[in-house]
C-alpha cells in the first residue's frame, strides 16, 4: 500500500508541531511529509519496535549532514562498530559513575551558577541558569574543562544548526566548521583529562583520534540543548502548575516525576532520522529503499493509545512507556547523567535556593526536531 502523503506549513510546524502530529498519527501509522521529504513513524509502539530493526532502518547515513560535518560518530553506526564505541564510553556514563563521581561535581558547579544569579532578583532561566548548568556539566563529562561554558554552548548550537542546515546556508556551514575546529583544538591541548571523562576513557580504550573527536562532538551536540531545555522547561511547567509545587513541598510528588513528565509532554528531541536500507512495509505501508524515515519521539510520547489526555502536563501519570531517550540500541548514552543532573540537582536546588521564584513574563516553546522554551523569565524579588 502507498503511504499517505501530507503537506505542512513549516512555520506552523516549527511553532507547534503537536496538532499536526496528532492529526497524522490518528490518520495513518506512517505518513510521508513532502516539505521535509521523510516518512514519519508517529505511534509509540511502532517507534519502539522499528528503532530496534537496525537491519532495515539504519543509523548509518554516509551523506548525512551530521557525518559530513562532525565525522562518523557512534550514533551514526550500527551493529558491532556501534557496540564497541558504546562499551568504550560506558565507564563515563554508567549510573555508578554518575552517582559516585559526577554528582558532587555537578552540585558544586550548579551552586556556583546559583550564587551568581541570586543577587539579581530576576533572570531568564534558559540563558542564565539552565545553559551554564548544562555546559558546566558537559565540560566535566567530556574532559574539556578549559573551554569557557559560553563557548561550550556556542559550539553545541553551531553543530546543531549545521546538522539541520537542509537549506545549505554557507554561513551556517562555516560556523559549524569553526566550532568543530575549536573542539578539536581543546581535545589536543587537554593533556591529562579526568580518566572517567569521555576523553579519558576513549583514550584508554585506544579509539582512533577520529573516533574520539567524532564522539566528543556528538556528546556536545546532543548533551547541551536537551538538558538546558528540560531544566528551564520543567521549571516553567511547575511554575505554571502551582498544585505541583505544593505537592513537591508536601513530598507527595518528586522531581523525577516532574522531569519524566516534562520530557514526555515536551520531548527535547522530537525526532531521529534513519535510512531505509531495504524496501519494507510498516502495517502494510511501503517505505522505499534509501528513503528517509523519521522516528517521531515527540509524537510517540503523546500517543493517545498509550497516554490518556496526552497534551496535558500531569506529573502523577506513569511515564514508563515514554520514549524520551529513544527505545533501541541507540538509547541515550546520557540518560543517567541527565536524570541526576536535572531531576536530582538542577531543579531541586533552584527551587530550594529561590523559594519565591515565580514567572515574570510569557514563554513560547519552539521547534519540532529539537523543542524547548525560547526564554523563561522569572523573578524571586
Ligand atoms: C534531557 C536530556 C536528553 C535527552 C531528552 C536526550 C535524548 C536522546 C535521544 C532520543 C537519543 C537517541 C537518538 C536515536 O535513537 O537516534 C539520544 C542519543 C544520545 N545521547 Fe542523549 N539526550 C539527553 C541528554 C544527553 C546528554 C547530557 C548526553 C551526553 C553527555 C547525551 C549523549 C547522547 C549520545 C552520545 C547519544 C547516542 C547514543 C548511541 O548512539 O548509542 N544525551 N539522546
Boltz pocket constraint, residues with backbone or C-beta under 6 A from the ligand:
constraints:
  - pocket:
      binder: B
      contacts: [[A, 74], [A, 75], [A, 76], [A, 86], [A, 141], [A, 215], [A, 218], [A, 219], [A, 220], [A, 222], [A, 223], [A, 224], [A, 226], [A, 227], [A, 230], [A, 263], [A, 267], [A, 268], [A, 269], [A, 272], [A, 273], [A, 297], [A, 323], [A, 324], [A, 325], [A, 326], [A, 327], [A, 329], [A, 330], [A, 331], [A, 332], [A, 333], [A, 334], [A, 335], [A, 337], [A, 338]]
      max_distance: 6.0
